[in-house]
Amino acid sequence: MEQRKFAVGNRVRLILERHRVDSPHDLYEVTKVLPVGAGVWNYRVRRVGDAQERAVSELELVAAAAKKK
């Protein structure tokens, strides 16, 4: 099995319905690594804007772009 792509504290965006959402309100932070399910890594993420939490698979995530200085 491949290594995880994300770690606790990483900022990510969800890939929903085959498109990436670039709204600043849809920025999430990985809060917990979960057990593998069906051969895919899983994570618990929290939306930065309103603290909504959800469990997602690694296939549903992309790394958020770093803030420009």
SVG drawing of the C-alpha trace seen along z (x, -y; Angstrom):
<svg xmlns="http://www.w3.org/2000/svg" viewBox="-21 -39 27 42">
<polyline fill="none" stroke="black" stroke-width="0.4" points="0.0,0.0 1.2,-3.5 2.0,-6.1 -0.5,-8.6 -0.6,-11.9 -1.8,-14.0 -1.0,-14.4 -2.8,-16.0 -2.6,-19.8 -2.4,-19.8 -4.8,-22.1 -6.9,-20.4 -9.8,-21.0 -12.5,-18.5 -13.1,-17.2 -16.9,-17.0 -18.7,-15.7 -15.5,-15.6 -14.6,-19.3 -12.4,-21.1 -14.0,-23.8 -11.8,-26.8 -13.9,-28.9 -12.0,-30.1 -15.0,-28.8 -14.3,-25.3 -10.8,-25.0 -10.4,-22.1 -7.7,-21.0 -6.9,-17.3 -7.7,-16.7 -7.3,-12.9 -6.0,-10.0 -8.5,-7.2 -8.1,-3.5 -7.9,-2.2 -11.2,-1.4 -11.4,0.7 -7.7,0.1 -7.9,-3.7 -6.6,-6.0 -9.3,-7.9 -9.2,-11.2 -11.3,-13.4 -11.3,-17.0 -12.7,-20.2 -13.8,-23.2 -11.7,-26.2 -14.6,-28.7 -17.3,-27.1 -15.7,-24.0 -18.0,-21.6 -16.4,-18.1 -16.6,-15.1 -14.9,-11.9 -13.5,-11.6 -11.3,-9.3 -7.9,-10.3 -9.4,-10.1 -11.7,-13.0 -8.9,-15.4 -6.3,-17.6 -3.7,-19.7 -4.7,-23.3 -2.4,-25.9 0.0,-27.6 -0.7,-31.2 1.2,-33.7 3.2,-36.2"/>
</svg>
